[in-house]
């Protein structure tokens, strides 16, 4: 898809589908855990223990050592709360405001940055859940609840939680983030399913959508496949994996903030 075709697609569009992976948050200073060395650089205590991302991002980690697991997730929760969305979020929000049905976000990120940037809570699908929502580790039937009441304190050297463990308000068992982890048969998916139903209702109203995909990797290709399945013009922004195959798709070889800025300039 050349530049003129892309401009025409946006002029005719009535809705914007934003699909985003971990690369979306990198320009805000968030780690994307690409490879074990990158993960251990972000979490040196886990590196010293030779604990891989797949091992700590796993419900068994909470059963094995809840303070170690919450050290990892508690740090991430604090980090995401403190982080400000980069300028690319505002750029996408601006593009969507010119369209009749505005936008809907589909993201594998659990950081809540789209909502913080001003996107409606009712126009986001978090396909892997959210760190800002908790559930019971023991599946006692409580469902999910907000993490806003917890303030985790993590020891910098050991990477372990030193404040009180988050607890289920129903059974007082250990709580965990409502995030789809590796090997996770206990994730409560009802919140994400409700978001998907919201998307389905929105999508049935949109006749001429355009997809902007940002920072979606190929290791876990959920986000890429979702955008490609929509059967409409797609712009892929990625510094490495930006190639596309269909004639109605195009790639921009750039990080999130720069790529979105380039797209906005092209369409202005």
N, C-alpha and C positions, 0 to 999 in steps of 0.2 A: 504494500500500500504506500503510494507516494504521498508527498506533502499535500498536494491539492485534494487528493481523495480523502485524506485524513480530515482536512478542513471541512470538506463537504459532509463527511460523516457526522462531525460535531454540529454543523449547522442544521442538519436534519434530525439530530437526536432529540429524544424527549426524556431521556433518563441516563444517568451515569452509574455503571456498576464498578465499584472500586474493589479490587482484589489485592490483598497485601500479605506478604510473608515477613520473616524476621528482618530482611534487609531494609524494610520501611523504617525501623527504629534506630538503625545504625547512626544516621546523621543527627539523632538526638543524644547520642552518646551511649546507647544501649548495646550490650554485647549480643552477638548472634550465635555464639557457641559453635562456630565452624571448625570442626576437627578437635581432637582431644587437647592439643597444645593451646589452642585459643581458649578453650573452656577452662583449662587449668591455670592459664594466665589470669583469667577473671576470678577464679576461685582457687588460690594457691593452697589452702588447707586441704581441699579435695585432691589437688594435684599431688601433694606430699603423701596422701593416703592411697594414691593411684585409683581413685574412684571416678569412673567415667560418667559422663552426662546421663547416659542411658540407665546407669545404676542409681543415681540420686533422684532423677526425674522418674520415679517408679514408686508405686504405692508400697512395695515391699520395704523400701527405705524407711517409711514411717513405722512399720511394724518392727523393723530391726533396730532402729535407733531414731526415735522421733525428734530428739533435740538436734541431731545432725541434719536430718531432713528439713526441719524447720529453720535451721541455720541457713540453708541454701534458699528456701522459699521466703523466709523472713527478710533476708537481705534483698531479694528481688522485689518483694512487696514495697519495702522502703524506697528502693531505687526508683521504681515506677511511679510512686507517689511524688517523689521529688523532681522527676524529669519533666521538662517542658517540651511539648511537641515542636519539631523543627518546622521551618517555613513551608515545606512541601504539603503539610496537612492543610494549611490555610489556602494554598494554591488549588488543591483539589476541591476544597469547600467552595471556593470562588467559581470554579468551573461548573460545579453542580448547581449553583444558585441561578445560573442562566437557563436551566432546563426545566421544563414543565413539571416533571416528576422528581426533579432534583436527583438524589443519589441514594444508593444502598451500598454498604460496606460488607465484604466477606473477607474475614481475616483469620489466620491461624495464630496471630499474636494474642497473648493473654494479658497485655499490659494496660489496656484501657485508654490508650493514647488518642484514639479517634474520638471517643466521648469527651476527653479533656480538651480536644481541639475544637469542639463545638458541633460535632456530628450528633444527631439525635440518637438517644439510647434505643429507640424503636426502629432505627434504620441500620443496625449493625448485627451481623451474624459472627459470633466468635466460635468457630468450628471446633476449637480445642478447649473451650471454656475460658474462665477469667480468674486471675489471681486475686481479684477484689471480691470474690465470692467463696464461701466455705461450705464444706459438707462434712458429715460424720465419717470418720475412717471405718467405723464398724457398721455402717449402713443401718442405723437404728430406726429409720423411717422419718427422721426430722426433715429431710429434704435439703434445701440450700438456704444460706443466709449471708448477709453482707459481712465483709471483713473489716468494716469501718471502725468497729469497736476495739480491734486488737492493735497493739503497737509493739511489734517484735523488737527485741534487743539482741543483737548477735555479737559474740566475742570475735574481735577482728583476727586474732591469731589462730584460734582453734576453728573458727567458722561454725561454732555451735550456738544454738539459742540459749541465752542465759536468763531471759524473762520467763514468765509463766507460759506453759504450753497452751495454745488455743484449745478450747474445749467445746464439745457439743452442748447446746443449751438444754437438750432433751435427756440425754443419758450420761452426760459428763465425761464421755469418752474423748479421746484425742480427735481434734478436727484436722482436716487437710484442705488444701485448696481445691476448688471445683474445676480442676484442670485434667484433661485427658492425658495421662502419662503413658509411658512405655509399659506394656504388659498389664494394662489397666482394665480389669473386669468389674471394678467397683465405682467407676465414674458415674455420677448421676447426671444424665444427659437432658433432663427435662427443660432446663433453662435454654440450652442451645436449640432444642427442638422447637420451642416456642419462637425463638428468633428466626429459625428457618421457615416457620409458618408465616411470620410477618413478611419475610422476603417473598414467599410464594404469592401472597396477596398483592404485594407491590409489583412483582414481575408480571402478573397477569394484566396489569393496567398499562404497562410500558410496551410500546410498539416498536420503537427504533432506539434501542439502547446502544451504548458504546462502553466497552470495558477498558479501564486503565489498570494494568497489573503492575505492582511495584514490589521489588525485592523478594520475589517468590522463588525459592530454590527448587532444585530437582531431587534432592535427597528424600524429602517427603513432599511429593508433588500435588498434594490435595488442592492447594490454591491455584496452581497452574491449570490443573484439569478442570476445576470449576469454571474458571474464566473461559477456557477454550470450549466448554460445553454449551455456552450461551448462544453460539451461532451468530455472532455479530462482530462488527469491527473491534479489534483489540490492539491496544498499544502496550507493549511490554517494556518496562523500565528496569534495567538490571545491569550492573557493571560487568558481569561475566556472562551469565546465561541469558543473553538478550535475543538469541536467534528465534525466528518464527518460521512456520512452514506454509501457512495458508495465505492466499493472496489478499485477504481482508485483514491481515495482521501486519504489524510493523514493530521493530525493536529500536529502543534508544539505549545506547551503551553508556550508562551513567548511573551514579548513585541516586537515591531517592530525591533528595532536595534539588540537586542539579538537574536531574531528568524531568522532574515535574515543572521546574522553572523554565526549561527549554520548551516543554509542551505548551505552557501558558503563553510564552512569547510567540510561538508559532501560530497560536489560535487568536492572538490579540489583534 
